[in-house]
Amino acid sequence: MADEKQENAPKRKKMNALTLAEIEAKLAACQEKQGSLTSKYARQLQARKKALSA
C-alpha cells in the first residue's frame, strides 16, 4: 500500500527547476494560505523570481 501512495503522488520540483510562471503561482498560493509572504519559503521564492527576472 505504501508503494501505491508513492507512485500516485506527483513529484515535487526543486526551486531551481521552477519556471517564472510556476514561481508566481506558488507565491500566490502562499499569499492565499498564509496571508503574507514573510515565511522563509516565500522569501526564497521571491529571491528566485528576482534572479530569473534579471
N, CA, C and O atoms as CSV, one atom per row, in Angstrom:
chain,resi,resn,atom,element,x,y,z
A,1,MET,N,N,0.814,-1.186,0.000
A,1,MET,CA,C,0.000,0.000,0.000
A,1,MET,C,C,0.865,1.261,0.000
A,1,MET,O,O,0.499,2.260,-0.619
A,2,ALA,N,N,1.984,1.225,0.673
A,2,ALA,CA,C,2.863,2.384,0.709
A,2,ALA,C,C,3.442,2.677,-0.674
A,2,ALA,O,O,3.667,3.834,-1.030
A,3,ASP,N,N,3.680,1.613,-1.451
A,3,ASP,CA,C,4.204,1.797,-2.802
A,3,ASP,C,C,3.199,2.504,-3.695
A,3,ASP,O,O,3.581,3.304,-4.550
A,4,GLU,N,N,1.915,2.214,-3.502
A,4,GLU,CA,C,0.884,2.855,-4.311
A,4,GLU,C,C,0.835,4.352,-4.051
A,4,GLU,O,O,0.652,5.138,-4.980
A,5,LYS,N,N,0.997,4.750,-2.801
A,5,LYS,CA,C,0.963,6.177,-2.465
A,5,LYS,C,C,2.138,6.905,-3.114
A,5,LYS,O,O,1.985,8.020,-3.612
A,6,GLN,N,N,3.285,6.283,-3.108
A,6,GLN,CA,C,4.464,6.913,-3.680
A,6,GLN,C,C,4.351,7.028,-5.188
A,6,GLN,O,O,4.805,8.017,-5.764
A,7,GLU,N,N,3.761,6.048,-5.835
A,7,GLU,CA,C,3.641,6.074,-7.283
A,7,GLU,C,C,2.625,7.108,-7.745
A,7,GLU,O,O,2.817,7.740,-8.783
A,8,ASN,N,N,1.548,7.290,-6.990
A,8,ASN,CA,C,0.489,8.204,-7.392
A,8,ASN,C,C,0.783,9.655,-7.032
A,8,ASN,O,O,0.215,10.563,-7.637
A,9,ALA,N,N,1.639,9.884,-6.080
A,9,ALA,CA,C,1.934,11.241,-5.646
A,9,ALA,C,C,2.800,11.947,-6.694
A,9,ALA,O,O,3.778,11.376,-7.176
A,10,PRO,N,N,2.443,13.184,-7.047
A,10,PRO,CA,C,3.280,13.909,-8.002
A,10,PRO,C,C,4.616,14.288,-7.369
A,10,PRO,O,O,4.682,14.640,-6.191
A,11,LYS,N,N,5.658,14.210,-8.155
A,11,LYS,CA,C,6.971,14.568,-7.631
A,11,LYS,C,C,7.065,16.084,-7.520
A,11,LYS,O,O,6.538,16.818,-8.356
A,12,ARG,N,N,7.732,16.528,-6.491
A,12,ARG,CA,C,7.920,17.958,-6.286
A,12,ARG,C,C,9.140,18.400,-7.071
A,12,ARG,O,O,10.136,17.682,-7.153
A,13,LYS,N,N,9.051,19.582,-7.642
A,13,LYS,CA,C,10.182,20.142,-8.360
A,13,LYS,C,C,11.039,20.941,-7.396
A,13,LYS,O,O,10.534,21.564,-6.462
A,14,LYS,N,N,12.318,20.916,-7.631
A,14,LYS,CA,C,13.202,21.757,-6.841
A,14,LYS,C,C,12.992,23.203,-7.274
A,14,LYS,O,O,12.570,23.478,-8.398
A,15,MET,N,N,13.291,24.107,-6.371
A,15,MET,CA,C,13.055,25.513,-6.642
A,15,MET,C,C,13.857,25.998,-7.850
A,15,MET,O,O,13.395,26.865,-8.591
A,16,ASN,N,N,15.043,25.451,-8.049
A,16,ASN,CA,C,15.867,25.866,-9.180
A,16,ASN,C,C,15.312,25.398,-10.518
A,16,ASN,O,O,15.692,25.926,-11.563
A,17,ALA,N,N,14.422,24.418,-10.499
A,17,ALA,CA,C,13.853,23.885,-11.734
A,17,ALA,C,C,12.521,24.530,-12.096
A,17,ALA,O,O,11.970,24.249,-13.161
A,18,LEU,N,N,11.998,25.386,-11.231
A,18,LEU,CA,C,10.704,26.018,-11.489
A,18,LEU,C,C,10.834,27.138,-12.523
A,18,LEU,O,O,11.842,27.842,-12.579
A,19,THR,N,N,9.800,27.281,-13.327
A,19,THR,CA,C,9.758,28.388,-14.279
A,19,THR,C,C,9.208,29.617,-13.569
A,19,THR,O,O,8.717,29.530,-12.443
A,20,LEU,N,N,9.296,30.753,-14.236
A,20,LEU,CA,C,8.814,32.001,-13.656
A,20,LEU,C,C,7.314,31.923,-13.383
A,20,LEU,O,O,6.848,32.409,-12.352
A,21,ALA,N,N,6.562,31.325,-14.285
A,21,ALA,CA,C,5.110,31.203,-14.097
A,21,ALA,C,C,4.780,30.301,-12.907
A,21,ALA,O,O,3.851,30.581,-12.150
A,22,GLU,N,N,5.539,29.225,-12.747
A,22,GLU,CA,C,5.309,28.323,-11.620
A,22,GLU,C,C,5.636,29.008,-10.301
A,22,GLU,O,O,4.937,28.807,-9.307
A,23,ILE,N,N,6.688,29.812,-10.284
A,23,ILE,CA,C,7.061,30.540,-9.075
A,23,ILE,C,C,5.967,31.529,-8.702
A,23,ILE,O,O,5.602,31.640,-7.532
A,24,GLU,N,N,5.443,32.245,-9.689
A,24,GLU,CA,C,4.380,33.204,-9.412
A,24,GLU,C,C,3.130,32.502,-8.881
A,24,GLU,O,O,2.454,33.032,-7.999
A,25,ALA,N,N,2.816,31.326,-9.402
A,25,ALA,CA,C,1.665,30.566,-8.920
A,25,ALA,C,C,1.878,30.115,-7.472
A,25,ALA,O,O,0.951,30.163,-6.663
A,26,LYS,N,N,3.086,29.681,-7.150
A,26,LYS,CA,C,3.379,29.250,-5.788
A,26,LYS,C,C,3.361,30.433,-4.824
A,26,LYS,O,O,2.925,30.291,-3.682
A,27,LEU,N,N,3.829,31.598,-5.271
A,27,LEU,CA,C,3.762,32.791,-4.436
A,27,LEU,C,C,2.311,33.192,-4.168
A,27,LEU,O,O,1.969,33.588,-3.054
A,28,ALA,N,N,1.474,33.090,-5.175
A,28,ALA,CA,C,0.058,33.410,-4.998
A,28,ALA,C,C,-0.585,32.433,-4.016
A,28,ALA,O,O,-1.404,32.833,-3.189
A,29,ALA,N,N,-0.218,31.161,-4.104
A,29,ALA,CA,C,-0.753,30.165,-3.179
A,29,ALA,C,C,-0.285,30.439,-1.752
A,29,ALA,O,O,-1.058,30.285,-0.806
A,30,CYS,N,N,0.960,30.839,-1.594
A,30,CYS,CA,C,1.482,31.178,-0.268
A,30,CYS,C,C,0.734,32.375,0.308
A,30,CYS,O,O,0.369,32.380,1.483
A,31,GLN,N,N,0.510,33.374,-0.511
A,31,GLN,CA,C,-0.197,34.576,-0.079
A,31,GLN,C,C,-1.611,34.217,0.382
A,31,GLN,O,O,-2.093,34.726,1.394
A,32,GLU,N,N,-2.253,33.349,-0.360
A,32,GLU,CA,C,-3.626,32.954,-0.025
A,32,GLU,C,C,-3.684,32.126,1.258
A,32,GLU,O,O,-4.532,32.367,2.117
A,33,LYS,N,N,-2.788,31.157,1.385
A,33,LYS,CA,C,-2.828,30.253,2.535
A,33,LYS,C,C,-2.298,30.891,3.809
A,33,LYS,O,O,-2.874,30.713,4.883
A,34,GLN,N,N,-1.193,31.640,3.693
A,34,GLN,CA,C,-0.530,32.165,4.877
A,34,GLN,C,C,-0.933,33.598,5.199
A,34,GLN,O,O,-0.773,34.045,6.335
A,35,GLY,N,N,-1.448,34.316,4.222
A,35,GLY,CA,C,-1.851,35.690,4.464
A,35,GLY,C,C,-0.747,36.704,4.220
A,35,GLY,O,O,-1.021,37.899,4.115
A,36,SER,N,N,0.484,36.252,4.131
A,36,SER,CA,C,1.599,37.155,3.848
A,36,SER,C,C,2.733,36.372,3.200
A,36,SER,O,O,2.667,35.150,3.067
A,37,LEU,N,N,3.753,37.083,2.807
A,37,LEU,CA,C,4.899,36.446,2.160
A,37,LEU,C,C,6.149,36.579,3.035
A,37,LEU,O,O,7.240,36.849,2.534
A,38,THR,N,N,5.980,36.389,4.322
A,38,THR,CA,C,7.111,36.549,5.231
A,38,THR,C,C,7.770,35.225,5.612
A,38,THR,O,O,8.791,35.224,6.301
A,39,SER,N,N,7.207,34.106,5.177
A,39,SER,CA,C,7.806,32.817,5.510
A,39,SER,C,C,9.120,32.649,4.746
A,39,SER,O,O,9.360,33.319,3.742
A,40,LYS,N,N,9.946,31.761,5.233
A,40,LYS,CA,C,11.239,31.512,4.597
A,40,LYS,C,C,11.049,31.003,3.174
A,40,LYS,O,O,11.777,31.403,2.265
A,41,TYR,N,N,10.072,30.120,2.981
A,41,TYR,CA,C,9.791,29.566,1.648
A,41,TYR,C,C,9.382,30.675,0.681
A,41,TYR,O,O,9.856,30.718,-0.455
A,42,ALA,N,N,8.507,31.565,1.128
A,42,ALA,CA,C,8.045,32.657,0.266
A,42,ALA,C,C,9.199,33.607,-0.064
A,42,ALA,O,O,9.308,34.080,-1.195
A,43,ARG,N,N,10.046,33.883,0.902
A,43,ARG,CA,C,11.197,34.760,0.642
A,43,ARG,C,C,12.166,34.118,-0.346
A,43,ARG,O,O,12.745,34.809,-1.184
A,44,GLN,N,N,12.347,32.797,-0.255
A,44,GLN,CA,C,13.211,32.101,-1.202
A,44,GLN,C,C,12.613,32.127,-2.606
A,44,GLN,O,O,13.331,32.286,-3.593
A,45,LEU,N,N,11.294,31.970,-2.687
A,45,LEU,CA,C,10.620,32.059,-3.987
A,45,LEU,C,C,10.793,33.452,-4.589
A,45,LEU,O,O,11.042,33.585,-5.787
A,46,GLN,N,N,10.664,34.484,-3.765
A,46,GLN,CA,C,10.828,35.847,-4.252
A,46,GLN,C,C,12.253,36.093,-4.742
A,46,GLN,O,O,12.453,36.768,-5.753
A,47,ALA,N,N,13.236,35.553,-4.037
A,47,ALA,CA,C,14.616,35.710,-4.457
A,47,ALA,C,C,14.858,34.993,-5.790
A,47,ALA,O,O,15.565,35.508,-6.657
A,48,ARG,N,N,14.277,33.822,-5.944
A,48,ARG,CA,C,14.426,33.064,-7.202
A,48,ARG,C,C,13.744,33.790,-8.345
A,48,ARG,O,O,14.257,33.814,-9.463
A,49,LYS,N,N,12.578,34.389,-8.070
A,49,LYS,CA,C,11.850,35.153,-9.083
A,49,LYS,C,C,12.697,36.349,-9.531
A,49,LYS,O,O,12.772,36.659,-10.720
A,50,LYS,N,N,13.323,37.007,-8.572
A,50,LYS,CA,C,14.159,38.160,-8.892
A,50,LYS,C,C,15.357,37.723,-9.738
A,50,LYS,O,O,15.741,38.419,-10.678
A,51,ALA,N,N,15.941,36.583,-9.408
A,51,ALA,CA,C,17.089,36.075,-10.163
A,51,ALA,C,C,16.698,35.719,-11.599
A,51,ALA,O,O,17.471,35.953,-12.528
A,52,LEU,N,N,15.504,35.156,-11.782
A,52,LEU,CA,C,15.049,34.796,-13.121
A,52,LEU,C,C,14.678,36.024,-13.938
A,52,LEU,O,O,14.849,36.044,-15.157
A,53,SER,N,N,14.170,37.046,-13.262
A,53,SER,CA,C,13.743,38.261,-13.972
A,53,SER,C,C,14.932,39.087,-14.447
A,53,SER,O,O,14.847,39.773,-15.466
A,54,ALA,N,N,16.015,39.026,-13.727
A,54,ALA,CA,C,17.186,39.849,-14.070
A,54,ALA,C,C,17.965,39.290,-15.217
A,54,ALA,O,O,18.973,39.871,-15.620
